[in-house]
Amino acid sequence: MVLKEREGNVLLLTLNRPERLNALTGELLEALHEALEEAGADPGVRALLLTGAGRAFSAGQDLGEFGEEKPDYEAHLRRYNRVVEAMSALEKPLVVAVNGPAAGAGMSLALWGDLRVAATGASFTTAFVNIGLVPDSGMSFLLPRLVGLAKAQELLLLSPRLSAEEALALGLVHKVVPGERLMEEALALARRLAEGPTRAYGLTKKLLLETYRLSLPEALGLEAILQGQAGRTADHEEGVRAFREKRPPRFQGR
């Protein structure tokens, strides 16, 4: 369901149901959650790269999983929520390589990458209203913060199909590259992050998420606390030493 491959300090995760456009099931979500938790606890992993096998990133929920039964969406979403919480809490940078269509919850998962690279043939659609549902997997939280409330309403209520170039213009992805270069570009980015100050990356991610709900004085206070934590890392010491010695830093992720 989820392929795992190590490339030095980078862990490559691949959603692996290409015959179903990597549509999401409970089993796949459990495997993805387990892989994220393992990566978070492994000091040898300093960056992650998530992509999809075949011609799609993910078509979203596999409705065939429910058969003829009426699904208990509240119970089912606990699996999605665990994955989203693991992605958002991951103290290591996560690059997402969107290789094809990303729809519904598949689009949600793609957006939770810290940096997102798309192939020229990729596409994005929120899709939820097409089957009479509301956005989930954190899309209601994240999409307005990426594109603004008015654009988020448009994307969620009308569910247009966005090309990779349109997604780039909206800030949904950071870079668009030819499909044959996607993994090369995304892996190079992940490797660059894997050589950086891992603890500072994790604290920065935490700071950005927390400050959405804080007042300015509270945000300033949190900055001071997390800066204190960053200032006690070995990577900070190495960064200062490298600056004084006029050489590139050699971060160890500690």
Contacts in CASP RR format, 6 or more apart in sequence:
PFRMAT RR
TARGET T0000
AUTHOR 0000-0000-0000
METHOD contacts of the structure
MODEL  1
MVLKEREGNVLLLTLNRPERLNALTGELLEALHEALEEAGADPGVRALLL
TGAGRAFSAGQDLGEFGEEKPDYEAHLRRYNRVVEAMSALEKPLVVAVNG
PAAGAGMSLALWGDLRVAATGASFTTAFVNIGLVPDSGMSFLLPRLVGLA
KAQELLLLSPRLSAEEALALGLVHKVVPGERLMEEALALARRLAEGPTRA
YGLTKKLLLETYRLSLPEALGLEAILQGQAGRTADHEEGVRAFREKRPPR
FQGR
1 15 0 8 1.000
1 16 0 8 1.000
1 17 0 8 1.000
1 25 0 8 1.000
1 27 0 8 1.000
1 28 0 8 1.000
1 31 0 8 1.000
1 32 0 8 1.000
2 13 0 8 1.000
2 14 0 8 1.000
2 15 0 8 1.000
2 16 0 8 1.000
2 28 0 8 1.000
2 31 0 8 1.000
2 32 0 8 1.000
2 35 0 8 1.000
3 12 0 8 1.000
3 13 0 8 1.000
3 14 0 8 1.000
3 16 0 8 1.000
3 53 0 8 1.000
4 11 0 8 1.000
4 12 0 8 1.000
4 13 0 8 1.000
4 35 0 8 1.000
5 11 0 8 1.000
5 12 0 8 1.000
5 14 0 8 1.000
6 12 0 8 1.000
6 45 0 8 1.000
7 49 0 8 1.000
7 187 0 8 1.000
7 190 0 8 1.000
7 191 0 8 1.000
8 191 0 8 1.000
8 194 0 8 1.000
9 44 0 8 1.000
9 45 0 8 1.000
9 46 0 8 1.000
9 47 0 8 1.000
9 191 0 8 1.000
9 194 0 8 1.000
9 195 0 8 1.000
10 45 0 8 1.000
10 46 0 8 1.000
10 47 0 8 1.000
10 48 0 8 1.000
10 49 0 8 1.000
10 187 0 8 1.000
10 190 0 8 1.000
10 191 0 8 1.000
10 194 0 8 1.000
11 35 0 8 1.000
11 39 0 8 1.000
11 42 0 8 1.000
11 45 0 8 1.000
11 47 0 8 1.000
11 48 0 8 1.000
11 49 0 8 1.000
12 48 0 8 1.000
12 49 0 8 1.000
12 51 0 8 1.000
12 187 0 8 1.000
12 190 0 8 1.000
13 32 0 8 1.000
13 35 0 8 1.000
13 36 0 8 1.000
13 39 0 8 1.000
13 48 0 8 1.000
13 49 0 8 1.000
13 50 0 8 1.000
13 51 0 8 1.000
14 50 0 8 1.000
14 51 0 8 1.000
14 52 0 8 1.000
14 53 0 8 1.000
15 22 0 8 1.000
15 24 0 8 1.000
15 28 0 8 1.000
15 32 0 8 1.000
15 50 0 8 1.000
15 51 0 8 1.000
15 52 0 8 1.000
15 53 0 8 1.000
15 57 0 8 1.000
15 58 0 8 1.000
16 22 0 8 1.000
16 52 0 8 1.000
16 53 0 8 1.000
17 23 0 8 1.000
17 25 0 8 1.000
17 28 0 8 1.000
17 53 0 8 1.000
17 62 0 8 1.000
18 52 0 8 1.000
18 53 0 8 1.000
18 54 0 8 1.000
18 55 0 8 1.000
18 56 0 8 1.000
20 59 0 8 1.000
20 62 0 8 1.000
21 55 0 8 1.000
21 56 0 8 1.000
21 58 0 8 1.000
21 59 0 8 1.000
21 101 0 8 1.000
22 28 0 8 1.000
22 52 0 8 1.000
22 53 0 8 1.000
22 54 0 8 1.000
22 56 0 8 1.000
22 57 0 8 1.000
22 58 0 8 1.000
22 59 0 8 1.000
22 60 0 8 1.000
23 58 0 8 1.000
23 59 0 8 1.000
23 60 0 8 1.000
23 61 0 8 1.000
23 62 0 8 1.000
24 58 0 8 1.000
24 60 0 8 1.000
24 61 0 8 1.000
24 62 0 8 1.000
24 80 0 8 1.000
24 105 0 8 1.000
24 106 0 8 1.000
24 109 0 8 1.000
25 62 0 8 1.000
25 65 0 8 1.000
26 65 0 8 1.000
26 76 0 8 1.000
26 79 0 8 1.000
29 79 0 8 1.000
29 80 0 8 1.000
29 82 0 8 1.000
29 83 0 8 1.000
30 79 0 8 1.000
32 83 0 8 1.000
33 79 0 8 1.000
33 82 0 8 1.000
33 83 0 8 1.000
33 86 0 8 1.000
36 48 0 8 1.000
36 83 0 8 1.000
36 86 0 8 1.000
36 87 0 8 1.000
36 90 0 8 1.000
37 86 0 8 1.000
39 45 0 8 1.000
39 48 0 8 1.000
39 90 0 8 1.000
39 92 0 8 1.000
40 90 0 8 1.000
40 91 0 8 1.000
40 92 0 8 1.000
43 253 0 8 1.000
45 92 0 8 1.000
46 92 0 8 1.000
46 193 0 8 1.000
46 194 0 8 1.000
46 195 0 8 1.000
46 196 0 8 1.000
46 198 0 8 1.000
46 253 0 8 1.000
47 92 0 8 1.000
47 93 0 8 1.000
47 94 0 8 1.000
47 95 0 8 1.000
47 190 0 8 1.000
47 191 0 8 1.000
47 193 0 8 1.000
47 194 0 8 1.000
48 90 0 8 1.000
48 92 0 8 1.000
48 93 0 8 1.000
48 94 0 8 1.000
48 95 0 8 1.000
48 190 0 8 1.000
49 94 0 8 1.000
49 95 0 8 1.000
49 96 0 8 1.000
49 97 0 8 1.000
49 186 0 8 1.000
49 187 0 8 1.000
49 190 0 8 1.000
50 94 0 8 1.000
50 95 0 8 1.000
50 96 0 8 1.000
50 97 0 8 1.000
50 109 0 8 1.000
50 113 0 8 1.000
51 57 0 8 1.000
51 96 0 8 1.000
51 97 0 8 1.000
51 98 0 8 1.000
51 99 0 8 1.000
51 182 0 8 1.000
51 183 0 8 1.000
51 186 0 8 1.000
52 58 0 8 1.000
52 97 0 8 1.000
52 99 0 8 1.000
54 99 0 8 1.000
55 99 0 8 1.000
55 100 0 8 1.000
56 99 0 8 1.000
56 100 0 8 1.000
56 101 0 8 1.000
56 102 0 8 1.000
57 96 0 8 1.000
57 98 0 8 1.000
57 99 0 8 1.000
57 100 0 8 1.000
57 101 0 8 1.000
57 102 0 8 1.000
57 106 0 8 1.000
57 110 0 8 1.000
57 122 0 8 1.000
58 101 0 8 1.000
58 102 0 8 1.000
58 103 0 8 1.000
58 105 0 8 1.000
58 106 0 8 1.000
58 107 0 8 1.000
58 109 0 8 1.000
58 110 0 8 1.000
59 101 0 8 1.000
59 103 0 8 1.000
59 106 0 8 1.000
60 103 0 8 1.000
60 104 0 8 1.000
60 105 0 8 1.000
60 106 0 8 1.000
60 107 0 8 1.000
60 127 0 8 1.000
61 104 0 8 1.000
61 105 0 8 1.000
63 131 0 8 1.000
73 133 0 8 1.000
77 136 0 8 1.000
77 137 0 8 1.000
80 105 0 8 1.000
80 108 0 8 1.000
80 136 0 8 1.000
80 137 0 8 1.000
81 137 0 8 1.000
83 109 0 8 1.000
83 137 0 8 1.000
84 108 0 8 1.000
84 109 0 8 1.000
84 112 0 8 1.000
84 137 0 8 1.000
84 138 0 8 1.000
87 94 0 8 1.000
87 109 0 8 1.000
87 112 0 8 1.000
87 113 0 8 1.000
88 112 0 8 1.000
88 205 0 8 1.000
88 209 0 8 1.000
90 202 0 8 1.000
90 205 0 8 1.000
91 198 0 8 1.000
91 199 0 8 1.000
91 201 0 8 1.000
91 202 0 8 1.000
91 203 0 8 1.000
91 205 0 8 1.000
91 206 0 8 1.000
92 198 0 8 1.000
92 201 0 8 1.000
92 202 0 8 1.000
93 114 0 8 1.000
93 115 0 8 1.000
93 190 0 8 1.000
93 193 0 8 1.000
93 194 0 8 1.000
93 198 0 8 1.000
93 201 0 8 1.000
93 202 0 8 1.000
93 205 0 8 1.000
94 112 0 8 1.000
94 113 0 8 1.000
94 114 0 8 1.000
94 115 0 8 1.000
95 113 0 8 1.000
95 114 0 8 1.000
95 115 0 8 1.000
95 116 0 8 1.000
95 117 0 8 1.000
95 186 0 8 1.000
95 189 0 8 1.000
95 190 0 8 1.000
95 193 0 8 1.000
96 109 0 8 1.000
96 110 0 8 1.000
96 112 0 8 1.000
96 113 0 8 1.000
96 115 0 8 1.000
96 116 0 8 1.000
96 117 0 8 1.000
96 186 0 8 1.000
97 117 0 8 1.000
97 118 0 8 1.000
97 119 0 8 1.000
97 182 0 8 1.000
97 183 0 8 1.000
97 185 0 8 1.000
97 186 0 8 1.000
98 110 0 8 1.000
98 116 0 8 1.000
98 117 0 8 1.000
98 118 0 8 1.000
98 119 0 8 1.000
98 122 0 8 1.000
98 124 0 8 1.000
98 164 0 8 1.000
98 173 0 8 1.000
99 119 0 8 1.000
99 122 0 8 1.000
99 179 0 8 1.000
99 182 0 8 1.000
99 183 0 8 1.000
100 118 0 8 1.000
100 119 0 8 1.000
100 121 0 8 1.000
100 122 0 8 1.000
100 123 0 8 1.000
101 122 0 8 1.000
101 123 0 8 1.000
101 124 0 8 1.000
101 125 0 8 1.000
102 109 0 8 1.000
102 110 0 8 1.000
102 122 0 8 1.000
102 123 0 8 1.000
102 124 0 8 1.000
102 125 0 8 1.000
103 124 0 8 1.000
103 125 0 8 1.000
103 126 0 8 1.000
103 127 0 8 1.000
104 125 0 8 1.000
104 126 0 8 1.000
104 127 0 8 1.000
104 128 0 8 1.000
104 135 0 8 1.000
104 137 0 8 1.000
104 139 0 8 1.000
105 136 0 8 1.000
105 137 0 8 1.000
105 139 0 8 1.000
106 137 0 8 1.000
107 124 0 8 1.000
107 125 0 8 1.000
107 126 0 8 1.000
107 127 0 8 1.000
107 139 0 8 1.000
108 135 0 8 1.000
108 136 0 8 1.000
108 137 0 8 1.000
108 138 0 8 1.000
108 139 0 8 1.000
108 142 0 8 1.000
109 137 0 8 1.000
110 116 0 8 1.000
110 124 0 8 1.000
111 139 0 8 1.000
111 142 0 8 1.000
111 143 0 8 1.000
111 146 0 8 1.000
111 172 0 8 1.000
112 138 0 8 1.000
112 142 0 8 1.000
114 205 0 8 1.000
115 174 0 8 1.000
115 189 0 8 1.000
115 193 0 8 1.000
116 172 0 8 1.000
116 173 0 8 1.000
116 174 0 8 1.000
116 175 0 8 1.000
117 173 0 8 1.000
117 174 0 8 1.000
117 175 0 8 1.000
117 176 0 8 1.000
117 177 0 8 1.000
117 182 0 8 1.000
117 185 0 8 1.000
117 186 0 8 1.000
117 189 0 8 1.000
118 164 0 8 1.000
118 167 0 8 1.000
118 168 0 8 1.000
118 173 0 8 1.000
118 175 0 8 1.000
118 176 0 8 1.000
118 177 0 8 1.000
118 182 0 8 1.000
119 164 0 8 1.000
119 176 0 8 1.000
119 177 0 8 1.000
119 178 0 8 1.000
119 179 0 8 1.000
119 182 0 8 1.000
120 164 0 8 1.000
120 165 0 8 1.000
120 176 0 8 1.000
120 177 0 8 1.000
120 178 0 8 1.000
120 179 0 8 1.000
121 163 0 8 1.000
121 164 0 8 1.000
121 179 0 8 1.000
122 163 0 8 1.000
122 164 0 8 1.000
122 167 0 8 1.000
122 173 0 8 1.000
122 176 0 8 1.000
123 161 0 8 1.000
123 162 0 8 1.000
123 163 0 8 1.000
123 164 0 8 1.000
124 161 0 8 1.000
124 162 0 8 1.000
124 164 0 8 1.000
124 167 0 8 1.000
124 172 0 8 1.000
125 159 0 8 1.000
125 160 0 8 1.000
125 161 0 8 1.000
125 162 0 8 1.000
126 135 0 8 1.000
126 139 0 8 1.000
126 143 0 8 1.000
126 155 0 8 1.000
126 156 0 8 1.000
126 159 0 8 1.000
127 159 0 8 1.000
128 134 0 8 1.000
128 135 0 8 1.000
128 136 0 8 1.000
128 139 0 8 1.000
128 156 0 8 1.000
128 159 0 8 1.000
129 156 0 8 1.000
129 157 0 8 1.000
129 158 0 8 1.000
129 159 0 8 1.000
130 159 0 8 1.000
134 140 0 8 1.000
135 143 0 8 1.000
135 156 0 8 1.000
139 156 0 8 1.000
140 156 0 8 1.000
143 152 0 8 1.000
143 155 0 8 1.000
143 156 0 8 1.000
144 152 0 8 1.000
145 212 0 8 1.000
146 152 0 8 1.000
146 170 0 8 1.000
146 171 0 8 1.000
146 172 0 8 1.000
147 155 0 8 1.000
147 170 0 8 1.000
147 171 0 8 1.000
147 172 0 8 1.000
151 170 0 8 1.000
154 160 0 8 1.000
155 162 0 8 1.000
162 170 0 8 1.000
162 172 0 8 1.000
164 173 0 8 1.000
164 176 0 8 1.000
165 176 0 8 1.000
167 173 0 8 1.000
167 176 0 8 1.000
168 174 0 8 1.000
168 175 0 8 1.000
168 176 0 8 1.000
175 185 0 8 1.000
177 185 0 8 1.000
193 201 0 8 1.000
195 251 0 8 1.000
196 235 0 8 1.000
196 249 0 8 1.000
196 251 0 8 1.000
196 253 0 8 1.000
197 230 0 8 1.000
197 233 0 8 1.000
197 235 0 8 1.000
197 236 0 8 1.000
197 239 0 8 1.000
197 249 0 8 1.000
197 251 0 8 1.000
197 253 0 8 1.000
198 235 0 8 1.000
198 251 0 8 1.000
198 253 0 8 1.000
198 254 0 8 1.000
199 229 0 8 1.000
199 230 0 8 1.000
199 233 0 8 1.000
199 235 0 8 1.000
199 253 0 8 1.000
199 254 0 8 1.000
200 230 0 8 1.000
200 233 0 8 1.000
200 235 0 8 1.000
200 236 0 8 1.000
203 226 0 8 1.000
203 229 0 8 1.000
203 230 0 8 1.000
206 226 0 8 1.000
207 222 0 8 1.000
207 223 0 8 1.000
207 226 0 8 1.000
210 219 0 8 1.000
210 222 0 8 1.000
211 219 0 8 1.000
211 222 0 8 1.000
214 222 0 8 1.000
230 236 0 8 1.000
233 253 0 8 1.000
233 254 0 8 1.000
234 252 0 8 1.000
234 253 0 8 1.000
234 254 0 8 1.000
235 249 0 8 1.000
235 251 0 8 1.000
235 252 0 8 1.000
235 253 0 8 1.000
235 254 0 8 1.000
238 249 0 8 1.000
238 250 0 8 1.000
238 251 0 8 1.000
238 252 0 8 1.000
239 249 0 8 1.000
239 251 0 8 1.000
241 249 0 8 1.000
242 248 0 8 1.000
242 249 0 8 1.000
242 250 0 8 1.000
243 249 0 8 1.000
END
